[in-house]
Amino acid sequence: MKNFQKTFALALLVLGIIGVGAVQKADADPLKPHLLRGGHRKVCDVSAAGTSSCFAKVITDRSGSPAVTTLPAGYGPAQFHGAYQLPSTSANPATIAIVDAYDDPNAAADLATYDKTFGLPVFPNCSNTVKTACFQKVNQTGGTFYPQRSTGWGLEVSLDVQTAHQICQNCKLILVEANNSSYTNLMRAVDEARLLGATVISNSYGSNEFNGENTYDSHFNYPGIAFVFSSGDSGYGATYPAASPLVAAAAGTTLAVSPANAWQAESAWSGAGSGCSAYELKPAFQTDTGCLKRTVADVAADADPNTGAAVYDSLGYAGTRGWFQVGGTSLAAPIIAGTYGLANNVPTATFANSLPYSDFNYATNLHDVISGSNGACGTYLCQGATGYDGPSGLGTPQGLGAF
């Protein structure tokens, strides 16, 4: 354990010196070191009763304003693919749907800027003649009369779309925009994503658990489809819909990557949501004994804003446009969704979140996250541990074998 902690501390020191990610040309940006001296803040407002909040957190400068740069700051495709040993494309690519609230009219243009910056192939809009490896945007009923704009949710859209795409670069991507952040409308958007043929549906939002949440579980009761939800950004404590036993709950880590873009070390992120559900039954594939009901989470990926992703957004979040460094479990969800999309291997009679439990070989399939904490519960429910733990679930991707 001491050797691991020394390695992890050294890795983070390296990150602090060279800047997070070392993406193409990012070191030339004079504002890049400035990012590491700031904090981070929530991108979306706290949710009211019956609504969800997105789980993105953006790096700020020392004044508390979102830190924006002209070149990427944060991890990009090379770091995520290298650290998690993922191919860039799939021999059997899935259709991945991204469900978010409100409209981002610049989603396609910002994705094009992201791809050009990182040297990814041109990703066309879907049409009558282009139906695979393309981008499509619809409203919650499948139409093109879009809801009102939101710059906060717009940055969330940019994070989700760009991350899912860079993980599976030939998966079809459908952005489904709900009218607002109410559960009624978000669940309608989830239904539309399924009806449009998505076999992976990424959701980077949620709220505190509430009495009656189970009534929404029917929207996820479709074996063969991977419903992925962020576990939350407030540390120890379960959130919904991540607490549903029918979805893959994606928690978060602090990820250190070597100069060669290989996985170097990983620790449970202090903000990652985890815990024991107050309302949801424990699925049969979960065997931990410290929680009689559903335990959150299932798996994890990078979420710490300080090791977050480079995201391009031109809608005007907090009056600024350009490259942001964004984390939160809103980052973990599309990483995990993209991994499911690359594998595209969920049997039609199987719930996708059960797959990692059936094959959690830490030598080949998952990185076991054994350090870090998101609270003071005193057990594996809030502390990194050998094997399963709340803040990182079974671990983070190491190839596609667990998905």
LOLUM-990634 format. One record per residue (C-alpha): residue number from 0; x, y, z. Coordinates in Angstrom, 1 decimal, always signed. Layout:
N
PT seq      x      y      z
PT NUM      X      Y      Z
...
This chain:
403
PT seq      x      y      z
PT   0   +0.0   +0.0   +0.0
PT   1   +2.8   +2.4   +0.9
PT   2   +4.5   +1.8   -2.5
PT   3   +1.2   +2.5   -4.3
PT   4   +0.6   +5.7   -2.4
PT   5   +4.2   +6.9   -3.2
PT   6   +3.6   +6.1   -6.9
PT   7   +0.3   +7.9   -6.9
PT   8   +1.7  +11.0   -5.2
PT   9   +4.6  +11.1   -7.6
PT  10   +2.2  +10.8  -10.5
PT  11   +0.1  +13.7   -9.3
PT  12   +3.2  +15.7   -8.8
PT  13   +4.2  +15.1  -12.4
PT  14   +0.7  +16.2  -13.4
PT  15   +1.1  +19.4  -11.5
PT  16   +4.4  +20.2  -13.2
PT  17   +3.6  +19.4  -16.8
PT  18   -0.2  +20.2  -16.8
PT  19   -3.0  +17.7  -16.9
PT  20   -3.2  +15.5  -19.9
PT  21   -0.3  +16.8  -22.1
PT  22   -2.7  +16.8  -25.0
PT  23   -1.7  +18.0  -28.4
PT  24   -0.1  +21.5  -28.2
PT  25   -1.7  +22.1  -24.9
PT  26   +1.6  +22.9  -23.2
PT  27   +1.8  +25.9  -25.4
PT  28   -1.2  +27.5  -23.7
PT  29   +0.1  +30.0  -21.1
PT  30   -3.1  +29.6  -19.1
PT  31   -2.7  +25.9  -18.7
PT  32   -0.7  +25.9  -15.4
PT  33   -3.3  +28.5  -14.2
PT  34   -5.9  +25.8  -14.2
PT  35   -4.2  +23.7  -11.7
PT  36   -4.1  +26.5   -9.1
PT  37   -7.8  +27.0   -9.2
PT  38  -10.7  +25.0   -7.7
PT  39  -13.8  +23.7   -9.4
PT  40  -17.5  +24.4   -9.3
PT  41  -20.8  +22.8  -10.3
PT  42  -21.9  +23.4  -13.8
PT  43  -25.6  +23.0  -13.3
PT  44  -27.8  +24.5  -10.5
PT  45  -28.8  +22.2   -7.7
PT  46  -32.0  +20.3   -8.6
PT  47  -35.4  +21.1   -7.1
PT  48  -37.9  +18.4   -6.1
PT  49  -38.8  +16.3   -9.0
PT  50  -35.9  +17.4  -11.1
PT  51  -32.3  +16.3  -11.8
PT  52  -29.0  +18.2  -11.8
PT  53  -26.2  +17.4  -14.1
PT  54  -23.0  +16.1  -12.4
PT  55  -20.4  +18.1  -14.3
PT  56  -17.7  +20.1  -12.5
PT  57  -15.5  +22.7  -14.3
PT  58  -12.1  +23.8  -13.2
PT  59  -12.0  +27.5  -12.2
PT  60   -9.3  +30.1  -12.0
PT  61   -8.3  +31.7   -8.7
PT  62  -11.2  +34.1   -8.8
PT  63  -13.7  +31.3   -9.0
PT  64  -14.6  +31.9  -12.7
PT  65  -14.5  +29.0  -15.2
PT  66  -11.0  +28.8  -16.5
PT  67  -11.2  +28.9  -20.3
PT  68   -8.2  +28.4  -22.7
PT  69   -7.6  +28.7  -26.4
PT  70   -6.0  +25.3  -26.6
PT  71   -7.0  +22.0  -24.9
PT  72   -6.2  +21.6  -21.2
PT  73   -7.1  +18.2  -19.7
PT  74   -7.1  +14.7  -20.8
PT  75   -7.9  +13.8  -24.4
PT  76   -8.4  +10.6  -26.5
PT  77   -4.7   +9.5  -26.2
PT  78   -4.9   +9.6  -22.4
PT  79   -8.2   +7.8  -21.9
PT  80   -7.5   +5.1  -24.6
PT  81   -4.0   +4.6  -23.2
PT  82   -5.0   +4.4  -19.6
PT  83   -8.0   +2.2  -20.1
PT  84   -6.5   +0.1  -22.9
PT  85   -9.4   +0.8  -25.2
PT  86   -9.5   +0.6  -29.0
PT  87  -10.6   +3.7  -30.9
PT  88  -13.2   +1.9  -33.0
PT  89  -15.3   -1.2  -32.8
PT  90  -15.8   -4.1  -35.2
PT  91  -19.5   -4.0  -34.2
PT  92  -20.2   -0.5  -33.1
PT  93  -23.2   +0.3  -31.0
PT  94  -25.6   +3.2  -31.3
PT  95  -25.0   +5.4  -28.2
PT  96  -27.6   +7.9  -27.1
PT  97  -26.8  +10.8  -24.9
PT  98  -29.7  +12.1  -22.8
PT  99  -29.5  +15.7  -21.5
PT 100  -31.9  +18.5  -20.6
PT 101  -32.4  +21.7  -22.7
PT 102  -30.9  +22.5  -26.0
PT 103  -27.3  +22.9  -27.2
PT 104  -27.6  +24.3  -30.7
PT 105  -23.8  +24.1  -31.1
PT 106  -23.3  +20.5  -30.1
PT 107  -22.5  +19.3  -33.7
PT 108  -20.2  +22.2  -34.5
PT 109  -18.3  +21.9  -31.1
PT 110  -17.9  +18.2  -31.7
PT 111  -16.4  +19.0  -35.1
PT 112  -13.9  +21.4  -33.5
PT 113  -13.0  +18.7  -30.9
PT 114  -12.3  +16.2  -33.7
PT 115  -10.3  +18.5  -35.7
PT 116   -8.2  +19.6  -32.8
PT 117   -7.4  +16.0  -31.7
PT 118   -7.0  +14.7  -35.3
PT 119  -10.0  +12.4  -35.2
PT 120  -11.8  +11.6  -38.4
PT 121  -14.5  +13.9  -39.7
PT 122  -17.8  +12.8  -38.0
PT 123  -20.8  +13.6  -40.3
PT 124  -24.3  +14.4  -39.4
PT 125  -26.7  +11.5  -39.9
PT 126  -28.9  +11.7  -43.0
PT 127  -31.0   +9.5  -45.3
PT 128  -27.7   +8.2  -46.8
PT 129  -25.4   +8.4  -43.8
PT 130  -26.9   +6.2  -41.1
PT 131  -23.8   +4.8  -39.2
PT 132  -20.8   +6.5  -37.6
PT 133  -22.7   +9.8  -37.5
PT 134  -24.2  +12.4  -35.2
PT 135  -28.0  +13.0  -34.8
PT 136  -29.9  +15.4  -32.5
PT 137  -33.6  +15.1  -31.6
PT 138  -35.9  +16.4  -28.9
PT 139  -37.6  +14.1  -26.4
PT 140  -40.2  +12.9  -28.9
PT 141  -37.8  +12.4  -31.7
PT 142  -38.5  +15.6  -33.5
PT 143  -36.5  +18.7  -34.3
PT 144  -38.4  +21.4  -32.4
PT 145  -35.8  +21.8  -29.7
PT 146  -36.2  +23.1  -26.1
PT 147  -34.9  +26.3  -24.8
PT 148  -31.1  +26.8  -24.4
PT 149  -29.1  +26.4  -21.2
PT 150  -25.5  +27.2  -21.2
PT 151  -24.9  +25.1  -18.1
PT 152  -26.5  +22.0  -19.6
PT 153  -24.8  +23.0  -22.8
PT 154  -21.4  +22.5  -21.3
PT 155  -22.7  +19.1  -20.0
PT 156  -23.8  +18.2  -23.5
PT 157  -20.4  +19.1  -24.9
PT 158  -18.7  +16.9  -22.3
PT 159  -21.0  +14.0  -22.9
PT 160  -21.0  +14.1  -26.7
PT 161  -17.3  +14.6  -27.1
PT 162  -16.3  +12.0  -24.5
PT 163  -18.6   +9.3  -25.7
PT 164  -17.5   +9.9  -29.3
PT 165  -13.8  +10.0  -28.6
PT 166  -14.1   +6.7  -26.7
PT 167  -16.0   +4.9  -29.5
PT 168  -15.1   +6.9  -32.6
PT 169  -17.3   +4.9  -35.1
PT 170  -20.4   +4.4  -32.9
PT 171  -23.5   +6.3  -34.0
PT 172  -24.3   +9.0  -31.6
PT 173  -27.8  +10.4  -30.9
PT 174  -28.3  +13.4  -28.6
PT 175  -31.8  +13.4  -27.1
PT 176  -32.7  +16.7  -25.5
PT 177  -35.4  +16.7  -22.8
PT 178  -37.6  +19.8  -22.5
PT 179  -36.2  +20.4  -19.0
PT 180  -34.6  +18.6  -16.1
PT 181  -37.7  +17.2  -14.6
PT 182  -37.8  +13.4  -14.2
PT 183  -40.9  +13.3  -16.3
PT 184  -39.2  +14.8  -19.3
PT 185  -35.8  +13.1  -18.9
PT 186  -37.5   +9.7  -18.7
PT 187  -39.4  +10.5  -21.8
PT 188  -36.1  +11.3  -23.5
PT 189  -34.7   +8.0  -22.2
PT 190  -37.6   +6.2  -23.8
PT 191  -37.1   +8.0  -27.1
PT 192  -33.4   +7.0  -27.1
PT 193  -34.4   +3.4  -26.7
PT 194  -37.1   +3.6  -29.4
PT 195  -34.6   +5.1  -31.8
PT 196  -32.5   +2.0  -31.5
PT 197  -29.8   +3.0  -29.0
PT 198  -28.3   -0.1  -27.3
PT 199  -26.2   +2.2  -24.9
PT 200  -27.8   +5.2  -23.2
PT 201  -25.6   +7.6  -21.3
PT 202  -27.0   +9.8  -18.5
PT 203  -24.9  +12.3  -16.5
PT 204  -27.5  +13.5  -14.1
PT 205  -29.5  +12.6  -11.0
PT 206  -30.6  +13.8   -7.5
PT 207  -30.8  +12.7   -3.9
PT 208  -32.9   +9.6   -3.5
PT 209  -36.6  +10.1   -2.8
PT 210  -39.6   +8.1   -1.8
PT 211  -41.3   +6.8   -4.9
PT 212  -38.2   +6.8   -7.1
PT 213  -38.9   +3.1   -7.9
PT 214  -41.8   +4.2  -10.1
PT 215  -39.2   +5.4  -12.7
PT 216  -37.3   +2.1  -12.8
PT 217  -39.6   +0.8  -15.5
PT 218  -37.9   +3.0  -18.0
PT 219  -34.7   +0.9  -17.5
PT 220  -36.3   -2.5  -17.5
PT 221  -35.0   -3.5  -20.9
PT 222  -32.4   -6.3  -20.9
PT 223  -29.8   -5.9  -23.6
PT 224  -29.6   -2.2  -23.3
PT 225  -26.8   -0.5  -21.3
PT 226  -28.3   +2.3  -19.2
PT 227  -25.4   +4.2  -17.7
PT 228  -25.9   +6.8  -14.9
PT 229  -23.4   +9.0  -13.0
PT 230  -23.3   +8.3   -9.3
PT 231  -23.1  +11.9   -8.2
PT 232  -20.5  +14.5   -7.1
PT 233  -21.3  +15.1   -3.4
PT 234  -19.3  +12.2   -1.9
PT 235  -20.7   +9.5   +0.2
PT 236  -24.5   +9.1   -0.3
PT 237  -26.5   +7.3   -2.9
PT 238  -28.3   +9.2   -5.7
PT 239  -31.0   +8.3   -8.1
PT 240  -31.2   +7.0  -10.9
PT 241  -27.8   +5.5  -10.2
PT 242  -29.4   +3.6   -7.3
PT 243  -31.7   +1.7   -9.6
PT 244  -30.7   -1.9   -9.8
PT 245  -31.4   -1.9  -13.5
PT 246  -28.7   +0.6  -14.5
PT 247  -24.9   +0.7  -14.5
PT 248  -23.9   +3.2  -11.8
PT 249  -20.6   +5.0  -12.8
PT 250  -18.6   +6.4  -10.0
PT 251  -15.4   +8.4  -10.2
PT 252  -11.6   +8.3   -9.7
PT 253   -8.5  +10.5   -9.8
PT 254   -6.6   +9.1  -12.7
PT 255   -2.8   +9.5  -13.2
PT 256   -1.4   +8.8  -16.7
PT 257   +2.2   +8.3  -17.5
PT 258   +4.0  +10.5  -20.2
PT 259   +3.5   +7.6  -22.5
PT 260   -0.3   +7.7  -21.8
PT 261   -0.4   +4.5  -19.9
PT 262   -2.3   +3.9  -16.7
PT 263   -0.1   +4.9  -13.8
PT 264   -2.3   +5.0  -10.7
PT 265   -5.9   +5.6   -9.7
PT 266   -7.6   +6.5   -6.5
PT 267  -11.3   +6.9   -5.5
PT 268  -12.2  +10.6   -6.1
PT 269  -13.4  +12.4   -3.0
PT 270  -16.6  +13.6   -4.7
PT 271  -17.7  +10.3   -6.2
PT 272  -21.2   +9.3   -5.1
PT 273  -21.6   +5.9   -3.4
PT 274  -23.5   +4.2   -0.7
PT 275  -26.5   +2.0   +0.2
PT 276  -29.8   +2.8   -1.3
PT 277  -32.7   +3.6   +1.0
PT 278  -35.4   +2.3   -1.4
PT 279  -34.0   +0.0   -4.1
PT 280  -33.7   -3.8   -3.8
PT 281  -30.3   -5.4   -4.1
PT 282  -29.8   -7.1   -7.4
PT 283  -28.8  -10.8   -7.3
PT 284  -25.4  -10.2   -8.8
PT 285  -24.3   -7.9   -5.9
PT 286  -22.9  -10.0   -3.1
PT 287  -21.4   -7.4   -0.7
PT 288  -22.7   -7.8   +2.8
PT 289  -22.5   -4.3   +4.3
PT 290  -25.7   -3.1   +2.5
PT 291  -28.9   -5.0   +2.5
PT 292  -30.3   -3.0   -0.5
PT 293  -28.8   -1.8   -3.7
PT 294  -25.1   -0.7   -3.4
PT 295  -23.8   +2.1   -5.5
PT 296  -21.6   +2.0   -7.6
PT 297  -20.9   -0.7  -10.2
PT 298  -17.8   +0.5  -12.0
PT 299  -15.9   +3.8  -12.3
PT 300  -13.8   +6.0  -14.5
PT 301  -11.9   +9.3  -14.2
PT 302  -14.1  +12.0  -12.6
PT 303  -11.8  +14.3  -10.6
PT 304  -11.9  +17.7  -12.3
PT 305   -8.2  +18.1  -11.6
PT 306   -7.6  +15.1  -13.9
PT 307  -10.6  +16.0  -16.0
PT 308  -11.3  +16.1  -19.8
PT 309  -10.6  +18.8  -22.3
PT 310  -14.0  +19.9  -23.6
PT 311  -14.7  +22.5  -26.3
PT 312  -17.8  +24.6  -25.8
PT 313  -18.9  +27.7  -27.8
PT 314  -22.5  +28.2  -26.3
PT 315  -21.2  +30.7  -23.7
PT 316  -21.1  +29.0  -20.3
PT 317  -20.7  +31.8  -17.7
PT 318  -20.1  +34.1  -20.7
PT 319  -17.0  +32.3  -21.9
PT 320  -16.2  +30.2  -24.9
PT 321  -13.3  +27.9  -25.7
PT 322  -11.7  +24.9  -24.0
PT 323  -12.7  +23.9  -20.5
PT 324  -11.4  +21.3  -18.2
PT 325  -14.4  +19.3  -16.9
PT 326  -14.8  +16.4  -14.5
PT 327  -17.4  +15.1  -12.1
PT 328  -19.1  +11.7  -12.6
PT 329  -20.6  +13.3  -15.6
PT 330  -17.3  +12.4  -17.2
PT 331  -17.3   +8.9  -15.9
PT 332  -20.7   +8.0  -17.4
PT 333  -19.8   +8.7  -21.1
PT 334  -16.5   +7.0  -20.6
PT 335  -18.3   +3.9  -19.4
PT 336  -21.0   +4.3  -22.0
PT 337  -18.4   +4.5  -24.8
PT 338  -16.7   +1.4  -23.4
PT 339  -20.0   -0.5  -23.5
PT 340  -20.4   +0.9  -27.1
PT 341  -17.1   -0.4  -28.2
PT 342  -17.8   -3.9  -26.8
PT 343  -21.5   -3.9  -27.9
PT 344  -21.8   -7.3  -26.2
PT 345  -24.8   -7.2  -23.9
PT 346  -26.9  -10.3  -24.4
PT 347  -30.6   -9.6  -25.1
PT 348  -31.7  -11.3  -21.9
PT 349  -29.0   -9.7  -19.7
PT 350  -28.9   -6.4  -17.7
PT 351  -25.8   -4.7  -18.7
PT 352  -24.7   -3.7  -15.2
PT 353  -24.4   -7.4  -14.3
PT 354  -21.7   -8.1  -16.8
PT 355  -18.7   -6.7  -14.9
PT 356  -19.7   -8.8  -11.9
PT 357  -19.6  -12.0  -13.9
PT 358  -16.0  -11.3  -15.0
PT 359  -14.1   -9.0  -12.8
PT 360  -10.6  -10.3  -13.4
PT 361   -8.3   -7.6  -12.0
PT 362   -5.3   -9.0  -13.9
PT 363   -6.9   -8.4  -17.4
PT 364  -10.3   -6.7  -17.3
PT 365  -10.5   -4.1  -14.6
PT 366   -8.2   -1.8  -12.6
PT 367   -8.8   -2.5   -8.9
PT 368   -9.0   +0.9   -7.2
PT 369   -7.8   +0.3   -3.6
PT 370   -7.1   +3.7   -2.2
PT 371   -9.0   +7.0   -1.7
PT 372  -12.2   +7.9   +0.1
PT 373  -15.4   +9.9   -0.4
PT 374  -16.5  +10.1   +3.2
PT 375  -16.1   +9.0   +6.8
PT 376  -18.4   +6.0   +6.9
PT 377  -15.5   +3.7   +8.0
PT 378  -16.3   +0.9   +5.6
PT 379  -15.9   -0.1   +2.0
PT 380  -19.0   +1.9   +1.2
PT 381  -17.0   +5.1   +1.2
PT 382  -13.4   +3.8   +1.0
PT 383  -11.3   +2.3   -1.8
PT 384  -10.6   -1.3   -1.0
PT 385   -9.3   -4.5   -2.5
PT 386  -12.1   -5.9   -4.6
PT 387  -15.5   -4.3   -4.6
PT 388  -16.0   -0.9   -2.9
PT 389  -18.6   +1.9   -3.1
PT 390  -16.6   +4.8   -4.6
PT 391  -15.2   +2.8   -7.5
PT 392  -17.4   -0.3   -7.7
PT 393  -15.6   -3.2   -9.2
PT 394  -13.0   -0.9  -10.7
PT 395  -12.2   +1.0  -13.9
PT 396  -11.9   -0.4  -17.5
PT 397   -8.8   -2.4  -18.5
PT 398   -9.8   -3.3  -22.0
PT 399  -13.3   -4.5  -23.0
PT 400  -13.4   -7.8  -21.2
PT 401  -15.7   -6.8  -18.4
PT 402  -18.2   -5.0  -20.7
